[in-house]
């Protein structure tokens, strides 16, 4: 689905992270560092540079205390602040590794932690910087470090081939985990933004429906004063029978009161309190979905027909905002790219209701058919596409919204092209563009029989 330029794209997701989250993670790291140093010193007699090690841990503790007392709990870090905090943690960990054997220390694997956090919370350029610095530090620790010693003398060092393998594992881990975590986080963020847009679209459709209820309420409340105006004007007409000009004015007031009553009554009957608006034949629902696009220069042909051996009466379905908005988005997409005509066909059997939307346009790009319905499929148009549809950006969000809304009603959707790849362009069928098929089980869209009558009793609008 193409997104008009004058329609706001989803707001870019914030790249902020809570300060309290980083503080908590740092307390966990500090606790682990203290436990590791204590166990190594007491249980394994490893002679570390205890003073320098405790100094590095103490600096981390002081930094945490400053953050806790200076900033409020609700503080959220900007991307630059988060990057500096992660670089601080990386530097503190690297200094401890330098004091305790470099890459011979198995805890060197923890160098990956800041990179993974950066990949999930920050932009690519920040993660790239973090990854380059991490790889540089890992390379430095291969050659420069303070060897681990015990009471009995120096501890054995890793053979060069194992040391190189550990270094290569860290480098590959930085690259792979950063790309993997970044991609997953990006997809989650895109899906979250798209779902937000879906909820907004559904809320907008629901507000339009609820507006009718407001009109019905006004029609009911204004009925009494209008009736009073009519009564008083009738009495004035009788009192002014000998004054023709004033009598005509009183008659005009009565007529206009009747007109206001009729207008409000007709508007109120279209409100949600009119239970007949809760259900409608499938043909009426399709016409309502297509109505905004009838005058855009593309012919929209809708047909409603039963399947073989099925009674001809149209099924009356629940008039849900999700169905109307979803079908409307699909029809809009077809109208946007059709050459001359869009076909909307509805047919049903004893168990299923099917709606197909077809056009005679270029169809879906073949390489994207498998991804249709995913949000933000394409970021921008190619130069060849720009002159054809200058008003659209091609992000796929509209199709995602329509698909999500319809699936919430129990529909199963499929996307295809009507063209035959083995035929020449002059031999292609008339409906050679995009084909969207929406299938419901009748149980999913028919009114709930447990509620009794599909309509019920409408409330009286008193004049």
C-alpha positions, 0 to 999 in steps of 0.5 A: 500500500502506498502512503500519500506524502501529505499523510504523516509517516509513523513517528520515528521510534525514540532511541532513549533508554532509562537511566535506571536500567543501565544503573541496575545492569551496572550493579549486577556487573559490579557484584559479579566482578567483586565475586569473581575477584574474591573467589580467585583470590581466596579459593584459587590463590590468584595474585591479582593487582588488587588495589587497581582492580578495587579502584576500577570497581570503586569508580563504577560504584561512584558513577552509579551513586552519582547517577542515583542521587543527581538524576531522577528515577524517570531520567531517560538518556539520549543516544549520546548519553547512552553511548557514553555510558556504554563506553564507560562500562566497556572501558572499566571492564577492559581495564579489569581484563588488562589487570587479569590476563587479557584474553587469557581471562575467560571473562573477556567474553563479557566484552560483547555485552555493551555491543549487544545493548547498543545494537538493541537500543541505539542507531547503527552508527553508534553500534558501529562505533561501539563495535570498532572500539570493542574489536580494537580493545580485544586486539590490544588485550591479545598483546598487552596485559598483566599475566595472572600469577598464583602463590606458586608462580605464573599461571599457564597461558593459552597457546597462541592458536587458542588465543587467536581463536578466542580473539576471532570468536570475540570479533565474530561475536561482535559483528554477528550479535550486533547485526542479529540483535539490531535486525531483530530490534528494528523489526520489533520497532517497525511492527510496534509503530505499524500496530500503533498506526493500525490502532489509530486507523481503527479508532478513527473509523470507530469515532466516525461510527460513534459520531452518529450516536452523538447526532442521535442524542442531539436529535432526541434532546432537541425534540422537546424545545422544537415541539414547544416552538411549534406549539407556541407558533401555532397559538400565535397564528390563531391570535394573529388571524386578523394580522396577515403579515404577523400571521405569516411570520408565525407560520414561517417559524412553525414550518422551520421548526418542522424542518429542523425536526425532520433534519434531526430525525433523519440524521439521528436515524443514521446514528449508532442507536439505530440498530439497523446500522449494526448489520448490513448485506455484504453488497452494502458493506462493499459499496460503503467501503468503495464510496470514497473512491468512486469519483477518482477517475477509475471505474469500480465494478462491484458484483455480488453473487452466490456460489453454486447451489446456494440461495441467492439472498445476500448474507447480512453481516456485522457492519464492523469498522475493521471490515469497512476500513480494511476493504477500503484500504485495499480498494484505495490501493487498487484504484491508485494503481489501476489503469482504468478499472477495479473489480470487487467481487463477493460470493458465498457458500454455505460456510464461507464468504469471499471478497476479491479485489482485482485491477488492471494495473501493473500488479504487485512487484513479484519480489515482494509478493511474499512480504506483502502485509509486512510493515515498511516493506520499502523505504523509498521509490526507485527513480523509475517509479517516481514519475508514475506515482509522485504522491506516494512513498511505498512503505507498505503500511496501508496494506499492513493496516488493512491486513491486520484489521481484517485478520482481527475479524477472522479473515484469511488473506492471500495476495497474487497477480492476475497476469500470466508470465507465459503470455505476451503483454497483448495476450494478458487477461483483462484483470491482470493486475493485483488480486487480493482475496479475503475469506471469512467463515460465515460464523465469523461475520454473521450476527451472533444468534445468541442475541436474538433478533439481528436488529432488535427494537430501535429507540423512539426519537420524539419530536 
